[in-house]
Amino acid sequence: DSVFEKFNDETFIYENSNHQLVVGSLNEKVWNGLGQADQFDDRYQSEIESDVLDKGIPDKAPEGKISTISVGGRVIYQRDPLIAAVRFKASNYSCEMDPAHKTFISQKTSLPYIEAHHFIPIKFQPIFDKPLDDFDNIFSLCPNCHKKIHYAIIEEKFEMVKFLYQKRPGLNTYELDYIAQFYNCLKIVPAT
C-alpha cells in the first residue's frame, strides 16, 4: 500500500500555468467537493426574482449569449435572469427532479420558490463554443435538490446528473461521463 492509499487520498498530477509539474493528494471527500460552490448564485437568484416582478415573463426565452464582466481581475461569465425566469414558468415553478417536491411561497414573488441550475456549470464556458447560459442548459430545482446536486455523496450526485441528462436530449451531444466530471461525481477506481 502507498501512503496515499492508507489515508484514502486521491493523487493528482497536472501542469500549472507556469508549465511546472504539480503532484499532490487530497482526501477523497475533499476532492469530490472541489469547485462546487458558486459565490454568485444568491445574487443571480435575486435577479431572477426581480425580473419576475418587474418585467413579466415571456413565453419564449431570449437566445443565450456569451458575455463577461471583470470582477477583481477575474473574468465572470454573466447569466441572463430572464432565461431562468422563462425556465421557471415552463416548469410550472416546480422542481424538475421531481415536481412533487414541496417548497415554500417566495415572499418576493408570491410564487413557489425554486432555484436555477446551469446543468453544465457556467464557469466552464471557456471550453464551450455554445453559450451555457441557455434555456436548455437551465433546470428549475427545489433548494434541496440544488444543494444536493452540488454537495451530496458522489453516488447520489451521479444519479441526479444522469436523470437530468436524460431529461434534455439536446445536451446529449456530450457524453454523460464528460458532464459528470464537472460535478466531481465520477467514481475514482484505483489502478490495478
JOBEL-V255193 format. One record per residue. N is the residue number from 1. SS is DSSP state (hx for helix, st for strand, lp for the rest). PHI is phi in radians with two decimals (* if undefined). NEAR is the number of other ideal C-beta (glycine too) atoms within 10 Angstrom. Layout:
n & ss & phi & near
N & SS & PHI & NEAR
N & SS & PHI & NEAR
This chain:
n & ss & phi & near
1 & lp & * & 5
2 & lp & -1.46 & 10
3 & hx & -1.07 & 9
4 & hx & -1.17 & 14
5 & hx & -1.17 & 11
6 & hx & -1.09 & 8
7 & lp & -1.76 & 11
8 & lp & 0.99 & 10
9 & st & -1.63 & 17
10 & st & -1.78 & 17
11 & st & -1.59 & 15
12 & st & -2.53 & 11
13 & st & -2.54 & 8
14 & st & -2.73 & 9
15 & st & -1.77 & 9
16 & lp & -1.45 & 8
17 & lp & -1.15 & 5
18 & lp & -1.61 & 6
19 & lp & 1.09 & 6
20 & lp & -1.76 & 8
21 & st & -1.43 & 8
22 & st & -2.03 & 10
23 & st & -2.16 & 8
24 & st & -2.90 & 11
25 & st & -2.65 & 17
26 & st & -2.44 & 16
27 & st & -1.04 & 12
28 & hx & -0.99 & 15
29 & hx & -1.15 & 11
30 & hx & -1.17 & 11
31 & hx & -0.98 & 16
32 & hx & -1.22 & 21
33 & hx & -1.67 & 15
34 & lp & -1.05 & 9
35 & lp & 1.23 & 12
36 & lp & -1.58 & 17
37 & lp & -1.41 & 9
38 & lp & -2.24 & 15
39 & lp & -1.16 & 8
40 & lp & -1.76 & 15
41 & hx & -1.05 & 16
42 & hx & -1.09 & 10
43 & hx & -1.13 & 12
44 & hx & -1.07 & 19
45 & hx & -1.06 & 20
46 & hx & -1.11 & 12
47 & hx & -1.15 & 18
48 & hx & -1.09 & 24
49 & hx & -1.11 & 20
50 & hx & -1.15 & 14
51 & hx & -1.10 & 20
52 & hx & -1.05 & 22
53 & hx & -1.31 & 12
54 & hx & -1.44 & 7
55 & lp & -1.87 & 11
56 & lp & 1.34 & 10
57 & lp & -2.12 & 16
58 & lp & -1.25 & 11
59 & lp & -1.37 & 7
60 & lp & -2.06 & 8
61 & lp & -1.30 & 20
62 & lp & -1.14 & 13
63 & lp & -1.11 & 11
64 & lp & -1.23 & 18
65 & lp & -2.54 & 11
66 & lp & -1.73 & 16
67 & lp & -2.44 & 13
68 & st & -2.26 & 12
69 & st & -2.32 & 9
70 & st & -1.86 & 8
71 & st & -2.21 & 10
72 & lp & 1.00 & 5
73 & lp & 1.45 & 5
74 & st & -1.76 & 8
75 & st & -1.51 & 10
76 & st & -2.02 & 16
77 & st & -1.46 & 19
78 & lp & -1.38 & 15
79 & lp & -2.13 & 22
80 & lp & -1.59 & 23
81 & hx & -1.08 & 21
82 & hx & -1.18 & 18
83 & hx & -1.08 & 24
84 & hx & -1.15 & 29
85 & hx & -1.08 & 25
86 & hx & -1.17 & 20
87 & hx & -1.08 & 23
88 & hx & -1.00 & 24
89 & hx & -1.08 & 17
90 & hx & -1.12 & 16
91 & lp & -1.57 & 17
92 & lp & 1.02 & 11
93 & lp & 0.94 & 18
94 & lp & -2.27 & 18
95 & lp & -1.29 & 22
96 & lp & -1.38 & 22
97 & lp & -1.29 & 22
98 & lp & -2.84 & 11
99 & lp & -1.02 & 12
100 & lp & -1.37 & 8
101 & lp & -1.09 & 16
102 & lp & -1.53 & 9
103 & lp & -2.28 & 18
104 & lp & -2.17 & 9
105 & st & -1.49 & 11
106 & lp & -1.22 & 15
107 & lp & -1.12 & 8
108 & lp & -1.31 & 14
109 & lp & -1.96 & 17
110 & lp & 1.07 & 9
111 & lp & -2.13 & 16
112 & st & -1.00 & 19
113 & lp & -1.39 & 17
114 & lp & -2.38 & 27
115 & st & -2.14 & 22
116 & st & -1.52 & 22
117 & st & -2.26 & 23
118 & st & -1.39 & 23
119 & lp & -1.04 & 21
120 & lp & -1.58 & 19
121 & lp & -0.96 & 18
122 & hx & -1.04 & 20
123 & hx & -1.15 & 14
124 & hx & -1.64 & 15
125 & hx & -0.90 & 21
126 & hx & -1.01 & 9
127 & hx & -1.75 & 7
128 & lp & -2.17 & 13
129 & lp & -1.46 & 6
130 & lp & -1.42 & 12
131 & lp & -1.07 & 17
132 & lp & -1.50 & 21
133 & lp & -1.48 & 23
134 & lp & -2.42 & 22
135 & hx & -0.90 & 18
136 & hx & -1.21 & 17
137 & hx & -1.57 & 22
138 & st & -1.84 & 28
139 & st & -2.04 & 24
140 & st & -1.58 & 24
141 & st & -2.25 & 25
142 & lp & -1.17 & 23
143 & hx & -0.98 & 15
144 & hx & -1.14 & 14
145 & hx & -1.15 & 23
146 & hx & -1.11 & 20
147 & hx & -1.20 & 13
148 & hx & -1.08 & 17
149 & hx & -1.15 & 23
150 & hx & -1.67 & 20
151 & hx & -2.11 & 13
152 & lp & -1.26 & 18
153 & lp & -1.11 & 11
154 & hx & -1.05 & 19
155 & hx & -1.13 & 9
156 & hx & -1.22 & 13
157 & hx & -1.07 & 21
158 & hx & -1.07 & 18
159 & hx & -1.09 & 15
160 & hx & -1.16 & 20
161 & hx & -1.05 & 21
162 & hx & -1.08 & 14
163 & hx & -1.08 & 13
164 & hx & -1.17 & 19
165 & hx & -1.03 & 17
166 & hx & -1.25 & 11
167 & hx & -1.34 & 12
168 & lp & -2.12 & 15
169 & hx & -0.98 & 9
170 & hx & -1.11 & 9
171 & hx & -1.57 & 17
172 & lp & -1.35 & 11
173 & lp & -1.24 & 8
174 & lp & -1.90 & 12
175 & lp & -1.19 & 10
176 & hx & -0.98 & 15
177 & hx & -1.10 & 11
178 & hx & -1.10 & 11
179 & hx & -1.25 & 20
180 & hx & -1.03 & 18
181 & hx & -1.11 & 13
182 & hx & -1.17 & 18
183 & hx & -1.81 & 20
184 & lp & 0.89 & 18
185 & lp & -2.08 & 24
186 & lp & -1.54 & 17
187 & lp & -1.19 & 9
188 & lp & -1.52 & 11
189 & lp & -1.85 & 6
190 & lp & -1.08 & 9
191 & lp & -1.17 & 3
192 & lp & -1.82 & 3
